[in-house]
């Protein structure tokens, strides 16, 4: 017997009473039915109604004290969000009777229903395509052959559902995906973004992205990745640019403690910094449906996106000069197409642009205080994410050929930088000792870019511990001006 939690039962009863008073035919469909049969929690309820779904949803929002959202006006789907609860209810219009309606749905496990006016039970389950049998088999199977032609976002959804439920896609449905994969390019960006983010949020996303690549979906969604196939890299790399990008996602998951990575020994994780604070950082929401964790995986996929077009051969060695900067711009274009928010795009731009910075920062040994200050000055809190992207890049370059001594040095450097960042706030964000007005007043200077340059140099000196009070700050500015031959006035006597 399907088990519905009391709060869900009460909500369904309220919805039923609201619809029944107007004589509206209604059925619970889709994911709620599937998840109830599987015993999974869900906050989403899909209701198919024999009425104008947008008008019904708008009226239901008033009756249920919720917020109405016109989710898809073209296909007539309205959403009711209930603030302060996990629930959101989507209303769609029945396509014919309930059997016909279920026949237009994507997969058999989503093509089941319960009449909203009847008890939720096995006996009352409407299951014309044997979805319950596929649930027990752990199979994603298309309802009809044209399932992806009618709504191409289902191409991504098939892989995401398989990952989410631990199911397999049956052979016939997989063949349909391979045949129809190019349709994904015509899907509105926001719909593809939602499916991609839900996939990236799951452990094992690296392998699922590889599967998307095998199906042709990954490069149909992000065609900028296609030129990376077969692009060879310097000797330290064991994979071409495309495979390296996929493996970088898997390496991120390993570093974020989501699971093992088959190419490195267990002890490789020991020197990598981790704490409750870092876990909280990566779980932080950055947008609707995204977290720092999922965006770090996306950045790993895109971090070398510009390598193919920047590749040159210098004395027999492959070089990719400028690929971080060019890649940041290209990643932003991809994310704009997928309708990510400005905040999400700027974050990914920073990660791609500065992904080589941590190793450059430590080329001469332990990074100096000045170098750490400059790093976080340029990257902000995204600097933490960049440090982990750099570690993932290192792992995915060498894979099974990882030199554990070099790896421990890299991981140790990362831990040292993070420790100093967390424990010494003055290192990343020095206290304000003086401002531009103080400098102009003390030296009778006019406003201009030089004032900002002097202040920035002062912050670096503070990070190094050379300056810690106002008098010392002004003296430091005086020395800077004298050494650079700056034609300012002599400092006024205090």
C-alpha positions, 0 to 999 in steps of 0.5 A: 500500500503506498504511504503518503505522509499526513501533511501531504494527505491534508494538502491533497484533501484541500486541493481536492475540495477546492477543485471538487466544488467547481466540478473540475476533473483532476488527477495526481500525475507524474513524479509525486505518484512515482516517488510515493510508490518508491517511498521517496520524499518529494515537495512537488505535486503535479495535478492534471485538470479538465479545465484551464490550468493557468486559471485554475492555478491562479484561483488555487493560489488564492484558496491555498494562501500560496503564490501563483507562477505562470510556469509555462504559458505556451503549454498552459502550466501554472504553479502554486508555491506555498511559502514556508512549506516544501510544497509546490503544486503544478497544474496542467490541462488534461490532454483528452481523458487520463489515459490519453494524457498519460500517453503523451508523458515522457517515461512509463514511471511518470505515466501513472496517476491517481484520481484526486477524489479517490483513495491513494492505493494500489487498487486505484492506481491508473497505470496503462503503460506498466510504469510500476513494473519498470519502477521495480526493474529500475528502468527508464523507458519511453512511453512512445517513440516520439517522446523527445520530438514533443519535448526535447528537454526529456533527453536530459531528463532521462539521464538525470532521472536515471542518476537520481534514482539509480536506474538504467535507461533501457536499450530502445530508449537509449537508441532514441536519445542517440537518434534525437540528441541534436534536438536539445539545442532548441530547448530554452536555456532555462529548462536545460539549465535546470536539468543540468544543475540537478544532474551536477548536484548528484554524486557521480555527476562526472560519470553521468557527464561522460555518459551524456558525451557518449550519447551525443547530448553533452556537445549538443548542449555545449557545442564549444566542447566538441573541438576539445576531442582529440586535442593532445596536451603536454606530457604530464597529461594522460588525457586529451582536453575533452576527457581531462575536462570530464575527469576534472568533474570527477576529481572535484567530487572526490575532493568534496568527499562525494565518493572515491575516484578510481584513478588515485590511491585512497591516501591521496585524499589525506593531505587535502584540507577539509572541515565543517567550514569548507563543507558549509562553504560549498553547500552555499546556494548561489542561485535558483537551483545552484550551489558552490558545489554544483558550480565548481563541477560546472567550472571544472567541465569548462575550465579548459574550454579555450584550449583548442583555439589557443594551442600552439607548438613551441619547440615541440611542446604544446602551449595554450597561452591565454586560455584561462582569460579566453575561456572565462569569456567563452564560459560566460557566453555558454552560461548566458545561453543557459540563462544562468544569473549574473552572480553565477556567471561572474563566479564561473568567470573567476574560477575559469580565469584564475584556475592556474593562479594557485600553482603560479602563486607557489612556484617559489615555495610557500606563498607569501602574505603579499601573494595570498592577499593579491589572490583573494583581492582578485578572487574574493570568496571564489578564491576558495573554490579556485584552490579546489579547482586547481587541485582537481586540475592537478589530479585530472592531468595525471590520473593514475600517474599521480606523483604523491610527493608533488601532490602532497606539496600542492595539497599542503600549499592549499591547506596553508593558504586556506588556514591563513585566509580563515584565521588571519582576516587582516591578510585578505581584508586588511583594516582601513588605516587611511583613505584617499582623503588622508593621502591628499590632505597630507601631501596636498595631492589632487584626486587621480588614479595614483591615489588608488595605486598608493592605497593598494600598495599599502594594503599589500604592506599591511598583509605582509605585517609591515604596517599596522597603524595610521602613522606607519601607513603615512610613513609608508606612503611617503617612502613609496612616493620618494622611491618612485620619484613621485612629484608630490608636495612634501608632507605637511607637519602634523 
